[in-house]
């Protein structure tokens, strides 16, 4: 009797998100999709933190930014953002909840062996959630080069999205003809 109630409760809980999603996606229920402008990178402020939005232009003339117009790039490099602790906590909580649901469901399939499978599935869910949620998607860029008058400039900025990072790295490779961390003679 208890098993039937548990199965009924789990089935009802699994159907709730489906009903909510189905009710919120109706033709005309949302505004039209508008193209978004690409996100601006963040540049250093007076306190040496990446908080101010800035315009960085990478084209055939070089790299233009708040520090100046670098016409001769000597070297460029990127570094990853450290772990996103807030995302890791949220991802861990979601992964643990998903793992708990799957762990309980495994009890119906494997019977008494769920004493082994359920904790393993819950732990795996938590680990996957932490890994996915804590992964930083942004990268720090450092470009070293000279302006047209020969002044050495170091331009640093931070892209927050993975797509912007890929576009920036590709543009730097094509513009400078240098691979990342390669030094121009």
N, C-alpha and C positions, 0 to 999 in steps of 0.2 A: 504494500500500500504506500509506504513511504517512497519507494523507488518511482512509482507512477506519478506521485505529486512532484518529485524532484524533476523528472523528465518533462512534465507539463510546464513547470515553472521555467526551466531552461529553454524550452521551445518558445514560450511566450516572450522571454527576455531577448531571444535572438530575433524575433519578428518585430520588436519595437523599433529598432533603428531603420529597418526596411520600410515600415509604414511612415515614419517621419521623413525619410528621404523621398519616398514616392509622392508624398503630399506637398513637398516644397518645390518639386520640379514640374511646373506646369507651363505650357506655352504662354508667353506673355506675362508670367509672374515676375520676371526680372527685367531690368532695363537692357537696352542693347549693349553689346560688348564694345568698348571703346579701346583703341590701341593705346598702350601706355608708353610714355617716353622712357628711354633707357635710364636706369638709375645712375645718378652721379656718384662718383667715388667720394670718399671722405679724405680730407687732407689734415695735416697737423695744425692745431691751433697754438696759441701762445704758451699753453701749458704742456706742449709736446704730446697731446692726445689726439687721436683721429676722431674728431667730432664735427668738423665743419665740412659741409658739402662744397665741392669745388668742380671746376670744369677742367678736364684733361682731354686734350686733342692729340691723337696720334695719327699723323698723316705723312705724306712723302717729304714734307719739309722738316720733320722731326717730332719732338714732343713739346707741346705747349701746356704750361700749367702756372700756378701761382708763383713759383720760384723763377720763372722765365721761360724762354723758348730755347730748348736744347736742339741745336742743329746737327751736332756731331755726338751721337751716343757712343760712349766708350764701353759701358757695361750696363746690363740690366739684370735684375734678379727678383725673385719672389720668395716669400716665406708664408707658411700656413699660419692661420689663426690657431691659438691654443684651444683646448677643449671648451665647449660651450656648456658650462655647468648647469644652467637653468634648463637647457634642452635635454641634457642627460638625465636630470631628475624627472622631468615630465615624460621623456621617452621610457625611462625605467618603470614609472608607474603604469603607463599604458601597456608596456610589454609584460609586466607582472600580471595585470588584469587579464590580458589576452591569454597568457600562459596558464593562469588559474582556470579560466574557462575551458581551455583545451585539456588541462590536466584532469579536471573533473569529468569531462567527456571521455577521457581515456579510461576512466574507471568502468564505464559501461562496456567497453570493448575487452579489456584485459582482466577484469574482475579483481581478485586480490593482489595482482601484480601492480595495481595502481599505487600501492604504497611506495613503489620504486619509480614508476613512470610519471606520476603526477608531480612530485617535487622536481624531477629532472626537467619536465616540460616547463614548469613555472620558472625555474632558474634560467633556462634557455631563453624564455620570453623576456625576462628582465635584462639579460645580457644583450640580446639583440636590440631591445628598446634603448638601453643606455648608449650603445654604440651608434645607433642611427640618430638619436636625439642630440648626442653630444658632439657630433661631427661638425666642425666649423666649415662653412662653405666659402667663406671669403679668403682673400689672400692679400698680403702686403706687397706692394711693388716699390722697388727702389731703382731709380734710373740715374746714372751718373754720366755726365757729358759736358760739352762746352757750348756756349752761346756763340753767335756770329762774331762777337768781338773777342772771343777767346777766354771768357770767364768760366771757370769750372762751377757747375751747378749740380746739386743733388736734389732730385725731386722724389718725394715719398708720398704715396697715396694708398688707399685701401678700398678694394671692391668688395661689397658685401655678398654678392650673389655669384654662384658658380658659373652662370652663363656669361656674366660680365667679365669674369676672370678669364674664361676661355677666349672671348673676343679680344680682350686686352693683350693676352699673351700672343695670340695669332697676329694682331696688328703690330706689336713690337718686333716679332720675328720678321715679318714682311718688310717693315719700314727700315729697321736697322741692319738687316742681313746678318744679325748676330743671334746665336742661340743663347738661351738663358745661361748666365754666368760666364759667357765667353767674353774675353777681353780683346778690344780692338788695339792693334799696334799703333 
